[in-house]
Amino acid sequence: MTALVPHPVLSVFLLGLWLLLNQSLSPGHVLLGGVIAVAGGLAISTLEMPRTRVRKPFAIVRLAFVVLLDIVRSNIAVTRIILAPTPPAKSGFVTIPLELRDHYALATLACIITSTPGTVWVSFDSAKGLLLIHVLDLIDETTWVQLIKTRYERALMEIFE
């Protein structure tokens, strides 16, 4: 059974999603959704993703609240920048040295930075551990380095490393 359905949670999710999108529980949709669910699970198993271990699950909840608060604050700040009658804010690039090495932690950090309005993940040099981000309202580079390292990197290292 494990060989046919290597990722049962994903397969159940795909089947449920298929049925929700089609808004039908007819035998044909259940059968086709089942085929898609099994095929999706088999396709993911060929990727051979490395396993990870979450060390502190409660830290995920804390980080989620911090990120949600930062996204709301950034939305307000970007709205003020756009609607302000004064000249636009100074934007620029910031290089941040990271200690993070876990692939999942880096992917999570990329999602956090990119989903926060006014910031974009540009590149990451894995050999040197340098992250390059673009900031819409760059006032002080040191503040941005400290913000990323203390608010996000520390929490991600607590969760993944």
Residue frames as a rotation matrix with the C-alpha (Angstrom) as fourth column:
MET 1
0.568 0.823 0.000 0.00
0.823 -0.568 0.000 0.00
0.000 0.000 -1.000 0.00
THR 2
0.388 -0.500 -0.774 2.89
0.206 -0.772 0.601 2.36
-0.898 -0.393 -0.196 0.77
ALA 3
-0.664 -0.670 0.331 4.29
0.442 0.005 0.897 1.87
-0.602 0.742 0.293 -2.73
LEU 4
-0.232 0.670 0.705 0.98
0.923 -0.076 0.377 2.82
0.307 0.738 -0.601 -4.34
VAL 5
0.735 0.483 0.476 0.26
0.268 -0.852 0.450 5.75
0.623 -0.203 -0.756 -2.00
PRO 6
-0.155 -0.920 -0.361 3.64
0.794 0.101 -0.600 7.01
0.588 -0.379 0.714 -0.73
HIS 7
-0.991 -0.095 0.095 2.18
0.029 -0.843 -0.537 10.28
0.131 -0.529 0.838 0.58
PRO 8
-0.451 0.884 -0.120 -1.29
0.861 0.466 0.202 9.44
0.235 -0.012 -0.972 1.90
VAL 9
-0.094 0.413 -0.906 -1.97
0.581 -0.716 -0.387 12.87
-0.808 -0.563 -0.173 3.44
LEU 10
-0.700 -0.222 -0.679 -1.14
-0.359 -0.712 0.603 14.60
-0.618 0.666 0.418 0.17
SER 11
-0.933 0.359 -0.004 -3.28
0.198 0.524 0.828 12.14
0.300 0.772 -0.560 -1.78
VAL 12
-0.200 0.893 -0.404 -6.28
0.967 0.112 -0.231 12.68
-0.161 -0.437 -0.885 0.50
PHE 13
-0.218 0.054 -0.974 -5.79
0.166 -0.982 -0.091 16.45
-0.962 -0.181 0.205 0.21
LEU 14
-0.909 -0.177 -0.376 -5.64
-0.325 -0.263 0.909 16.25
-0.260 0.948 0.181 -3.60
LEU 15
-0.700 0.714 0.008 -8.77
0.633 0.615 0.471 14.11
0.332 0.334 -0.882 -3.72
GLY 16
-0.030 0.690 -0.723 -10.62
0.847 -0.366 -0.385 16.51
-0.530 -0.624 -0.574 -1.43
LEU 17
-0.460 -0.216 -0.861 -9.46
-0.132 -0.943 0.307 19.50
-0.878 0.255 0.405 -3.46
TRP 18
-0.995 0.097 -0.016 -10.59
0.006 0.222 0.975 17.84
0.098 0.970 -0.221 -6.70
LEU 19
-0.384 0.911 -0.153 -14.03
0.896 0.407 0.176 17.13
0.223 -0.069 -0.972 -5.28
LEU 20
-0.034 0.336 -0.941 -14.36
0.578 -0.761 -0.293 20.65
-0.815 -0.554 -0.169 -3.87
LEU 21
-0.726 -0.314 -0.612 -13.35
-0.248 -0.711 0.658 22.29
-0.641 0.630 0.438 -7.13
ASN 22
-0.911 0.394 -0.124 -15.83
0.020 0.342 0.939 20.18
0.413 0.853 -0.320 -9.09
GLN 23
-0.585 0.698 0.413 -18.54
-0.783 -0.354 -0.511 20.47
-0.211 -0.622 0.754 -6.43
SER 24
0.389 0.690 -0.611 -19.58
-0.788 0.592 0.166 16.89
0.477 0.417 0.774 -7.05
LEU 25
-0.273 -0.413 0.869 -19.46
-0.773 0.632 0.057 13.55
-0.572 -0.656 -0.492 -5.29
SER 26
0.733 0.546 -0.406 -20.43
-0.678 0.536 -0.504 11.56
-0.058 0.644 0.763 -8.37
PRO 27
0.727 -0.447 0.521 -18.64
0.212 0.868 0.449 8.21
-0.653 -0.216 0.726 -8.83
GLY 28
0.668 -0.478 0.570 -16.87
0.653 0.009 -0.757 9.53
0.357 0.878 0.318 -11.92
HIS 29
0.546 -0.461 0.700 -15.41
-0.400 -0.877 -0.266 12.52
0.736 -0.135 -0.663 -10.07
VAL 30
0.712 -0.292 0.638 -14.43
-0.580 0.268 0.769 10.37
-0.396 -0.918 0.022 -7.09
LEU 31
0.734 -0.431 0.525 -12.70
0.534 0.844 -0.053 7.89
-0.420 0.319 0.850 -9.41
LEU 32
0.553 -0.531 0.642 -10.92
0.483 -0.423 -0.767 10.57
0.679 0.734 0.023 -11.45
GLY 33
0.622 -0.298 0.724 -9.97
-0.634 -0.735 0.242 12.45
0.460 -0.610 -0.646 -8.29
GLY 34
0.805 -0.320 0.500 -8.59
-0.183 0.667 0.722 9.22
-0.565 -0.672 0.479 -6.84
VAL 35
0.636 -0.585 0.504 -6.44
0.770 0.435 -0.466 8.65
0.053 0.684 0.727 -9.92
ILE 36
0.479 -0.436 0.762 -5.17
0.018 -0.863 -0.505 12.24
0.878 0.256 -0.405 -9.74
ALA 37
0.760 -0.154 0.631 -4.50
-0.648 -0.253 0.719 11.89
0.049 -0.955 -0.292 -5.99
VAL 38
0.755 -0.500 0.424 -2.47
0.290 0.835 0.468 8.70
-0.588 -0.230 0.775 -6.40
ALA 39
0.512 -0.568 0.644 -0.60
0.760 -0.050 -0.648 10.13
0.400 0.821 0.406 -9.41
GLY 40
0.622 -0.256 0.740 0.18
-0.311 -0.948 -0.066 13.31
0.718 -0.189 -0.669 -7.47
GLY 41
0.801 -0.310 0.513 1.55
-0.465 0.217 0.858 11.32
-0.378 -0.926 0.030 -4.54
LEU 42
0.632 -0.578 0.517 3.69
0.658 0.752 0.037 9.19
-0.410 0.316 0.855 -6.85
ALA 43
0.562 -0.410 0.718 4.97
0.451 -0.576 -0.682 12.29
0.693 0.707 -0.139 -8.66
ILE 44
0.701 -0.293 0.650 6.02
-0.619 -0.703 0.351 13.92
0.354 -0.648 -0.674 -5.39
SER 45
0.814 -0.391 0.430 7.78
-0.068 0.670 0.739 10.73
-0.577 -0.631 0.518 -4.26
THR 46
0.627 -0.611 0.484 10.08
0.761 0.348 -0.547 10.90
0.166 0.712 0.683 -7.30
LEU 47
0.682 -0.353 0.640 11.44
-0.184 -0.930 -0.317 14.26
0.708 0.099 -0.700 -6.12
GLU 48
0.271 -0.567 -0.778 13.14
0.795 0.588 -0.151 12.62
0.543 -0.577 0.610 -3.13
MET 49
0.432 -0.039 0.901 12.83
-0.280 -0.955 0.093 15.67
0.857 -0.293 -0.424 -0.92
PRO 50
-0.632 -0.707 -0.318 15.13
0.120 0.316 -0.941 15.63
0.766 -0.633 -0.115 2.10
ARG 51
0.348 0.739 -0.577 13.39
0.715 0.189 0.673 15.01
0.607 -0.646 -0.463 5.40
THR 52
-0.469 -0.447 0.761 13.42
-0.201 -0.785 -0.586 17.68
0.860 -0.428 0.279 8.05
ARG 53
-0.178 0.378 -0.909 12.62
0.898 0.440 0.007 17.76
0.402 -0.815 -0.418 11.71
VAL 54
0.192 0.320 0.928 10.75
-0.135 -0.928 0.348 20.58
0.972 -0.192 -0.136 13.39
ARG 55
-0.656 -0.582 -0.480 12.37
0.384 0.290 -0.877 21.03
0.650 -0.759 0.034 16.78
LYS 56
-0.821 0.371 -0.435 9.92
0.302 -0.366 -0.880 23.45
-0.486 -0.854 0.189 18.41
PRO 57
-0.430 0.721 0.544 6.40
0.842 0.104 0.529 23.44
0.325 0.686 -0.651 16.94
PHE 58
0.432 0.618 -0.657 5.22
0.813 -0.582 -0.013 26.25
-0.391 -0.529 -0.754 19.25
ALA 59
-0.384 -0.665 -0.641 7.87
0.228 -0.741 0.632 28.51
-0.895 0.096 0.436 17.71
ILE 60
-0.777 0.193 0.600 6.02
0.616 0.031 0.787 28.13
0.133 0.981 -0.143 14.37
VAL 61
0.299 0.952 -0.064 2.90
0.930 -0.276 0.244 29.68
0.214 -0.133 -0.968 15.91
ARG 62
0.317 -0.269 -0.910 4.93
0.480 -0.782 0.398 32.54
-0.818 -0.563 -0.119 17.40
LEU 63
-0.749 -0.662 -0.025 6.67
0.269 -0.340 0.901 33.17
-0.605 0.668 0.433 14.08
ALA 64
-0.427 0.674 0.603 3.35
0.854 0.080 0.515 33.11
0.298 0.735 -0.609 12.23
PHE 65
0.594 0.662 -0.457 1.98
0.783 -0.607 0.139 35.86
-0.185 -0.441 -0.878 14.49
VAL 66
-0.053 -0.710 -0.702 5.14
0.246 -0.691 0.680 37.94
-0.968 -0.136 0.211 14.05
VAL 67
-0.863 -0.271 0.427 4.97
0.447 -0.014 0.895 37.56
-0.237 0.962 0.133 10.26
LEU 68
-0.007 0.948 0.319 1.25
0.960 -0.084 0.268 38.39
0.281 0.308 -0.909 10.19
LEU 69
0.578 0.161 -0.800 1.85
0.549 -0.801 0.236 41.52
-0.603 -0.576 -0.552 12.25
ASP 70
-0.424 -0.827 -0.368 4.77
0.163 -0.470 0.868 42.54
-0.891 0.308 0.334 10.00
ILE 71
-0.680 0.240 0.693 2.67
0.731 0.140 0.668 42.03
0.063 0.961 -0.271 6.87
VAL 72
0.466 0.882 -0.073 -0.10
0.883 -0.458 0.103 44.27
0.058 -0.112 -0.992 8.25
ARG 73
0.372 -0.409 -0.833 2.43
0.286 -0.804 0.522 46.94
-0.883 -0.433 -0.182 9.26
SER 74
-0.693 -0.710 0.126 4.13
0.299 -0.124 0.946 46.77
-0.656 0.694 0.298 5.86
ASN 75
-0.227 0.706 0.671 0.81
0.956 0.029 0.292 47.07
0.187 0.708 -0.682 4.03
ILE 76
0.733 0.499 -0.462 0.08
0.614 -0.777 0.136 50.26
-0.291 -0.383 -0.877 5.96
ALA 77
0.046 -0.816 -0.576 3.59
0.129 -0.567 0.813 51.64
-0.991 -0.112 0.079 5.34
VAL 78
-0.757 -0.315 0.572 3.50
0.563 0.128 0.816 50.88
-0.330 0.940 0.080 1.61
THR 79
0.205 0.909 0.364 0.04
0.966 -0.248 0.074 52.44
0.157 0.336 -0.929 1.33
ARG 80
0.670 -0.019 -0.742 1.36
0.336 -0.884 0.326 55.62
-0.662 -0.468 -0.586 2.99
ILE 81
-0.430 -0.894 -0.127 4.34
0.195 -0.230 0.953 55.69
-0.882 0.385 0.273 0.62
ILE 82
-0.587 0.243 0.772 2.12
0.809 0.194 0.555 55.29
-0.015 0.950 -0.310 -2.43
LEU 83
0.385 0.894 0.230 -0.48
0.873 -0.433 0.226 57.85
0.301 0.114 -0.947 -1.34
ALA 84
0.180 -0.377 -0.908 1.96
0.647 -0.650 0.398 60.41
-0.741 -0.659 0.127 0.10
PRO 85
0.972 0.204 0.117 2.23
0.224 -0.656 -0.721 63.70
-0.070 0.727 -0.683 -1.79
THR 86
0.455 -0.880 -0.136 5.95
-0.613 -0.420 0.669 63.88
-0.646 -0.221 -0.731 -0.96
PRO 87
0.040 -0.525 -0.850 8.65
-0.929 0.293 -0.225 62.36
0.367 0.800 -0.476 -3.19
PRO 88
0.780 0.302 -0.548 8.84
-0.188 0.949 0.255 58.56
0.596 -0.096 0.797 -3.06
ALA 89
0.792 -0.478 0.380 10.92
-0.343 0.167 0.925 56.85
-0.505 -0.863 -0.031 -0.41
LYS 90
-0.004 -0.889 -0.458 14.51
-0.998 0.031 -0.050 55.87
0.059 0.457 -0.888 -1.13
SER 91
0.944 0.278 0.179 14.68
-0.284 0.959 0.009 52.24
-0.170 -0.059 0.984 -2.17
GLY 92
0.095 -0.966 -0.242 17.76
-0.966 -0.032 -0.255 50.07
0.239 0.258 -0.936 -2.32
PHE 93
0.500 -0.052 -0.865 19.43
-0.066 0.993 -0.098 46.73
0.864 0.106 0.493 -1.83
VAL 94
0.382 -0.354 0.854 20.60
-0.924 -0.122 0.362 45.30
-0.024 -0.927 -0.374 1.49
THR 95
-0.001 -0.466 -0.885 23.08
-0.274 0.851 -0.448 42.44
0.962 0.242 -0.129 1.93
ILE 96
0.497 0.272 0.824 22.43
-0.862 0.053 0.503 40.34
0.093 -0.961 0.261 5.01
PRO 97
-0.577 -0.714 -0.396 24.86
-0.604 0.700 -0.381 37.71
0.549 0.019 -0.835 6.32
LEU 98
0.519 0.839 0.163 22.88
-0.782 0.389 0.487 34.63
0.345 -0.381 0.858 7.37
GLU 99
-0.558 -0.618 0.554 23.77
-0.787 0.606 -0.117 31.70
-0.264 -0.501 -0.824 9.58
LEU 100
0.411 0.816 0.408 20.80
-0.543 0.578 -0.609 29.68
-0.732 0.028 0.680 8.26
ARG 101
-0.686 -0.628 -0.368 21.74
-0.677 0.366 0.638 26.66
-0.266 0.687 -0.676 6.16
ASP 102
-0.542 0.567 0.620 18.65
0.313 0.821 -0.477 24.44
-0.780 -0.064 -0.623 6.31
HIS 103
-0.943 0.137 0.302 16.92
0.279 -0.168 0.946 24.41
0.180 0.976 0.120 2.92
TYR 104
-0.053 0.995 -0.081 13.43
0.875 0.085 0.476 24.48
0.481 -0.045 -0.876 4.42
ALA 105
0.166 0.044 -0.985 14.32
0.749 -0.656 0.097 27.37
-0.642 -0.754 -0.141 6.73
LEU 106
-0.796 -0.502 -0.339 15.75
0.145 -0.702 0.697 29.34
-0.588 0.506 0.632 3.80
ALA 107
-0.713 0.610 0.344 12.65
0.489 0.081 0.869 28.63
0.502 0.788 -0.356 1.72
THR 108
0.232 0.804 -0.547 10.45
0.970 -0.147 0.195 29.80
0.076 -0.576 -0.814 4.59
LEU 109
-0.179 -0.382 -0.907 12.51
0.471 -0.842 0.262 32.96
-0.864 -0.380 0.330 4.96
ALA 110
-0.974 -0.154 0.167 12.17
0.212 -0.362 0.907 33.61
-0.079 0.919 0.386 1.22
CYS 111
-0.249 0.959 0.133 8.38
0.765 0.111 0.635 33.29
0.594 0.260 -0.761 1.51
ILE 112
0.263 0.325 -0.908 8.28
0.885 -0.457 0.092 35.60
-0.385 -0.828 -0.408 4.54
ILE 113
-0.518 -0.561 -0.645 10.41
0.285 -0.825 0.489 38.32
-0.806 0.070 0.587 2.95
THR 114
-0.966 0.126 0.225 8.66
0.200 -0.184 0.962 38.19
0.163 0.975 0.152 -0.42
SER 115
-0.143 0.988 -0.057 5.15
0.838 0.151 0.524 38.13
0.527 0.027 -0.850 1.08
THR 116
0.082 0.113 -0.990 5.87
0.752 -0.659 -0.013 41.22
-0.654 -0.744 -0.138 3.15
PRO 117
0.773 0.275 0.572 5.01
0.612 -0.558 -0.560 44.28
0.165 0.783 -0.600 1.04
GLY 118
0.890 -0.454 0.045 7.95
-0.456 -0.889 0.046 46.53
0.019 -0.061 -0.998 0.31
THR 119
-0.051 -0.936 0.347 10.59
-0.756 0.263 0.599 43.77
-0.652 -0.232 -0.722 0.42
VAL 120
0.872 0.245 -0.424 11.73
-0.475 0.634 -0.610 41.22
0.119 0.733 0.669 -2.14
TRP 121
0.390 -0.738 0.551 14.20
0.028 0.607 0.794 38.33
-0.920 -0.294 0.258 -1.86
VAL 122
0.586 -0.236 -0.776 16.65
-0.789 -0.384 -0.479 38.91
-0.185 0.893 -0.411 -4.71
SER 123
0.396 -0.500 -0.770 19.37
-0.296 0.724 -0.623 36.28
0.869 0.475 0.139 -4.32
PHE 124
0.824 -0.221 0.521 21.20
-0.474 0.234 0.849 34.07
-0.309 -0.947 0.089 -1.86
ASP 125
0.162 -0.864 -0.477 24.86
-0.682 0.252 -0.687 33.12
0.713 0.437 -0.548 -2.11
SER 126
0.941 0.319 -0.116 24.96
-0.158 0.714 0.683 29.76
0.300 -0.624 0.722 -0.33
ALA 127
0.278 -0.916 -0.289 28.77
0.653 0.401 -0.643 29.59
0.705 -0.010 0.709 -0.33
LYS 128
-0.707 -0.570 0.420 29.12
0.160 -0.706 -0.689 32.87
0.689 -0.420 0.590 1.56
GLY 129
-0.353 0.664 -0.659 25.74
0.936 0.233 -0.266 32.85
-0.023 -0.710 -0.704 3.31
LEU 130
-0.877 -0.003 -0.480 24.81
0.043 -0.996 -0.072 36.28
-0.478 -0.084 0.874 1.96
LEU 131
-0.056 0.941 0.333 21.20
0.940 0.162 -0.300 37.22
-0.336 0.297 -0.894 1.30
LEU 132
-0.985 -0.171 -0.018 20.39
0.150 -0.907 0.395 40.15
-0.083 0.386 0.919 -0.99
ILE 133
-0.084 0.996 -0.014 16.99
0.936 0.074 -0.343 41.79
-0.341 -0.042 -0.939 -0.58
HIS 134
-0.701 0.004 0.713 15.41
0.358 -0.863 0.357 44.87
0.617 0.505 0.604 -2.12
VAL 135
-0.358 0.531 -0.768 13.65
0.840 -0.176 -0.513 47.29
-0.407 -0.829 -0.383 0.23
LEU 136
0.214 0.561 0.800 11.16
0.834 -0.531 0.149 49.92
0.508 0.635 -0.582 -0.90
ASP 137
0.826 0.133 0.548 11.72
-0.116 -0.911 0.395 52.31
0.552 -0.390 -0.737 2.01
LEU 138
0.310 -0.822 -0.477 15.40
0.840 0.472 -0.267 51.90
0.445 -0.319 0.837 2.84
ILE 139
0.896 -0.045 0.443 16.40
-0.221 -0.908 0.355 54.30
0.386 -0.416 -0.823 5.59
ASP 140
0.141 -0.853 0.503 19.10
-0.977 -0.038 0.209 52.37
-0.160 -0.521 -0.839 7.43
GLU 141
0.118 -0.164 -0.979 20.71
-0.545 0.814 -0.202 49.14
0.830 0.557 0.007 6.24
THR 142
-0.853 -0.521 0.025 21.77
-0.282 0.420 -0.862 48.15
0.439 -0.743 -0.506 9.75
THR 143
-0.405 0.799 0.445 18.17
-0.792 -0.064 -0.607 48.25
-0.457 -0.598 0.659 10.94
TRP 144
0.490 0.598 -0.634 17.12
-0.849 0.492 -0.193 45.87
0.197 0.633 0.749 8.16
VAL 145
-0.281 -0.672 -0.685 19.98
-0.354 0.736 -0.577 43.47
0.892 0.080 -0.444 8.90
GLN 146
-0.930 -0.066 0.361 19.03
-0.367 0.161 -0.916 43.40
0.003 -0.985 -0.174 12.59
LEU 147
-0.059 0.995 0.075 15.33
-0.935 -0.029 -0.354 43.01
-0.350 -0.091 0.932 11.77
ILE 148
0.424 0.188 -0.886 15.85
-0.669 0.724 -0.166 39.98
0.611 0.663 0.433 9.53
LYS 149
-0.477 -0.728 -0.493 18.36
-0.183 0.630 -0.754 38.35
0.860 -0.269 -0.434 11.87
THR 150
-0.943 0.059 0.327 16.45
-0.326 0.023 -0.945 38.87
-0.063 -0.998 -0.003 15.13
ARG 151
-0.150 0.985 0.086 12.82
-0.861 -0.087 -0.500 38.53
-0.485 -0.149 0.862 14.03
TYR 152
0.699 0.505 -0.506 13.09
-0.712 0.556 -0.429 35.81
0.065 0.660 0.749 11.41
GLU 153
0.060 -0.743 -0.666 16.46
-0.489 0.560 -0.669 34.06
0.870 0.366 -0.330 11.28
ARG 154
-0.754 -0.362 0.548 16.62
-0.642 0.230 -0.732 33.38
0.139 -0.903 -0.406 15.01
ALA 155
0.057 0.874 0.483 13.08
-0.798 0.331 -0.504 31.94
-0.600 -0.356 0.716 15.03
LEU 156
0.712 0.188 -0.676 13.74
-0.640 0.570 -0.516 29.81
0.288 0.800 0.526 11.94
MET 157
-0.338 -0.885 -0.320 16.94
-0.521 0.459 -0.720 28.44
0.784 -0.077 -0.616 13.45
GLU 158
-0.607 0.212 0.766 14.99
-0.732 0.228 -0.642 27.58
-0.311 -0.950 0.017 16.60
ILE 159
0.469 0.881 0.056 12.41
-0.742 0.428 -0.516 25.71
-0.478 0.200 0.855 14.48
PHE 160
0.906 0.012 -0.424 14.61
-0.349 0.588 -0.729 23.91
0.241 0.809 0.537 11.95
GLU 161
0.189 -0.943 -0.275 18.22
-0.254 0.224 -0.941 23.69
0.949 0.248 -0.197 13.17
